[in-house]
Amino acid sequence: MISFDQAEAAGRIGVDVADLAGYVELGIVRPDADGRFSPSHLRRAGLVKSLVDSGIPLDGLATAIRTGQSALSARSS
């Protein structure tokens, strides 16, 4: 399976490594046990970046994800 280290993942998402580390700290994305990120992690983090860039507060978004108010994942019906 394809996976990326933190620097590669941050570059692909278009954020600084520190920003990606912040997403991890806030519980928005969780790398695997080896600290690597899958393509689905990158999609989630990219969506978060877009939402933050459009004015959604990161802390509020992180709270919504942690509490289950927003999963930021595709679900089949």
N, C-alpha and C positions, 0 to 999 in steps of 0.2 A: 504494500500500500504506500502511496505517496505521502510524505510528511515533510515538514519544514522546521528548521530550528527557529529560535525566536527572531534572530536578525533577518533571516530569509522571509519569515512570515510577515514581519513588520514592513519590509520592503515591498512585498506583494500587495499588502493592504494599502500602503501609502501613508503609514504612520511612523512615528519614531519608535524605537525599541522601548523607550520609557512609557509611551502611550499604550503600547500593547501590554507591557507589564502591569500598567494600571487597570486595563480591562481584566486581566487575570486576577489581580488583587481584589477587584470589585465583584468577581464571580461571574462576569459576563461570558468569558470563555475559559475553558479548563483544558490545558494541554494534557497529552497522555502522560503516563508514568515516567517516560523518558524526557519529558519537557518539550515534546515536539507537537506541531500543529497540523491537523489534517485539512484538506480542502474545505470541509464543512466548517471548521473553526474559522478559516479565512473568510468564508461567506458571511458568517455571523458577525465577525469583527468588522468587515467591510460595511455591513448594514448599520452597525452601531456608529461607525465613523460618519456615514452619510446622515444619519439621524442627528448626531451631535453637530455636524456641519450645518444642518438646517435649523439649528436652534433648540433642539431638545436637550435639556440639561442631563449630563452624563450621570450624575448621582441619582436623579429620579428614574432614569432608564434602568440603571443597575438595580435599584430597589424593586422596580416592576418585574424585572427578570428573576431576581432572587425570591420574590414572594409568589411567583407563578402568575402574575397579572399579564405578563407578556413572555412567551417562550422564545420568540424570534426563530421559530422553526416551522418548516412546512409540515402540515399534517394532512393525511388523506382522509376523505370523508367516508 
